[in-house]
Amino acid sequence: VSPDGDQVATAGWDGVIGLWTLADGDVRWLEGHTANVNDVVFSSDGSRLYSASYDGTIRRWALEDPAPLPVTLKKHGFGVNHLVLDEAAGWLAYGALDGAVRAIDIATGETVADLSTERRPILALVRAPGGGYLATGDGEGYITVIDTQRWSIEHDFRAALQGPIWALAWGPDAGGGPGRIIAGGIADEAVLWPVFDDRGNGSEDGNALFAGAPRAFHTDPAEMTNGERQFVRKCSICHSLDEKGRRKAGPSLAGVFGRRAGTLPGYRYSEALERSDIVWTDETIAALFRDGPDVVTPGSKMPVQRIAREADRSALIEYLRRETGSQAGAGSGADASAQRQ
């Protein structure tokens, strides 16, 4: 929502930003990104808009222009998921698919600070009330708390035993300061982490605010095979292996081998996948992660990511076959070519 409350900016996975007037519902479409737009944030006076995209860029839009053209503020390369803007301090922080957490100068785009921890992707990035701190949540279940005055990491701890941290929200401590963080992931619970007590001392002992029946999503990281590790890193955030098709951001992978792309009942696919003639086999899944979804399934909602090593791709396919009950080698090779034709 714009600072004056008159407009709403929406980030669309069709690569287009909508700028909506609340009074009458009129909309302006801002086009320029070449992939999904993941986040938008207004300047304090509402005259500019900053946007983040899977195309790896952060762009700035001058909204006073009738047909604003974007200025590319940053080319990160990997998709950018979240933005936090502090105009008074002159920086814009972002979290990306490759685990990067950086602050850039809003005038030049130059990097002010790099707080990356080599854990990917960054799925949550929130600023504490009143400023002073940022918190990130990542795909490996960690929360990182950053002091934006010194650009230093104050806390970095595992907040989810299994799965990612999807969402974070700051809450005040007893003294009114930003002392607590509420975290949500794939488990049926929300956890309150008092990262700072009333005296500003650190604390990493969480308390469950809400908890449902416990579930085991993945094995202990120390006991994982390479195939499961690849699945957890690349697939589990959006996809389940549940035979009943338990809903997540993406469709269930149960029965995926031999299935034509975009055909699982009950899931709303992109038009690109619905029109696709791809059949999921060892070869097509390997190609998906070797070349990237932007090449194999252009126009789909799948984020751009790759698995560089052939051994890792093979381990993932072996794990998927075992967990989905598929016979090794079924639906591959000549049979796959016949299905595609």
Secondary structure, DSSP 4 states (H G I P E B T S, - for coil): --TTSSEEEEE-TTSEEEEEETTT--EEEEE--SS-EEEEEE-TTSSEEEEEETTSEEEEEETTSSS---EEEEE-SS-EEEEEEETTTTEEEEEETTS-EEEEETTT--EEEE---S---EEEEEEPTTSSEEEEEETTSEEEEEETTTTEEEEEEE--SSS-EEEEEEE--TTSSS-EEEEEESSSEEEEE--B-TTS-B----EEEEE-S----S--GGG--HHHHHHHHHTTTT----TT---SSS---TT-TTPBTT--TT----HHHHT---B--HHHHHHHHHH-HHHHSTTSSSPP-----HHHHHHHHHHHHHHHTPPTTTT-HHHHHHHH-
